[in-house]
Amino acid sequence: MDDKRTVPADPRWQGTGDTALIVTRLEDGREICIRTVSPGDEARLREGIARMSPRSRYLRFFSGATTPPDWVIERLLDVDGVLHLAWGAIDLSDPVQPAMGVVHAMRPDAGDRVAEFSVGVVDDYHGLGLGRLLAATLLLDTRDDALEALTAHVLYENTAAMNFIRRLGGQRVAQDGPTLEYRLDIAEALARLRQEQDPPGLADIFAHFDASEAA
């Protein structure tokens, strides 16, 4: 990754000493920062969810409410890097530097080899490859946590999410009413993403984690 790239000076987006971050670009060339989520991101998270369309909120949270209940927000922010991994993206090309999307993997016990996967992207950034960048970041982050697979619960009408998961090699394993469950093998998903050329920022994501692993 280009060493000349810098994160914004705005303290709202500064990471702590424990925050990992990657600066890269979307398919349209705009510069973004992908970094680990912290409890201090509550206002940013709420703003991002409010900017999603009612349809997108419904497909992501199974509810069209402007904001999820407080307990859901608390759960999304309760990130420890072991039971709960989470990365968020911010738009460095916008002076406001808004939140763009977030990806999560949660499991009840550190010994579990399977975690629950979810990703949400604000409508303004649909179709630019952000979902793949966030997914790649999370999948690579799981390599140090002995995880083998991710599961995702998707509404049957969410064809975009189903296509996204299947593109990564996900297989449908169960159904509960209108909710479908998919299982995603982490190694297979990473192999597929490593072969992709778009968005070009995928190369930055892999380079960041490959360098960290080699260090």
Salt bridges, closest charged atoms under 4 A:
ASP10 OD2 - ARG12 NH2 3.03
GLU27 OE2 - ARG132 NH2 3.15
ASP28 OD2 - ARG30 NH2 2.72
GLU31 OE2 - ARG5 NE 3.96
GLU31 OE2 - ARG25 NH2 3.93
ASP41 OD1 - ARG35 NH2 2.95
ASP41 OD1 - ARG44 NH1 1.91
GLU42 OE2 - ARG46 NE 3.04
ASP70 OD1 - ARG46 NH2 2.87
ASP91 OD2 - ARG30 NH1 3.36
GLU116 OE2 - HIS153 ND1 2.96
ASP145 OD1 - ARG107 NH2 3.76
GLU148 OE2 - ARG113 NH1 2.84
GLU157 OE1 - ARG55 NH1 2.87
GLU181 OE1 - HIS153 NE2 3.55
GLU188 OE2 - ARG192 NH2 3.01
GLU196 OE1 - ARG132 NH1 3.33
GLU196 OE2 - ARG167 NE 3.19
ASP204 OD2 - ARG5 NH1 3.06
ASP210 OD1 - ARG143 NH2 3.84
ASP210 OD2 - ARG194 NH1 3.19
GLU213 OE2 - ARG143 NH2 3.93
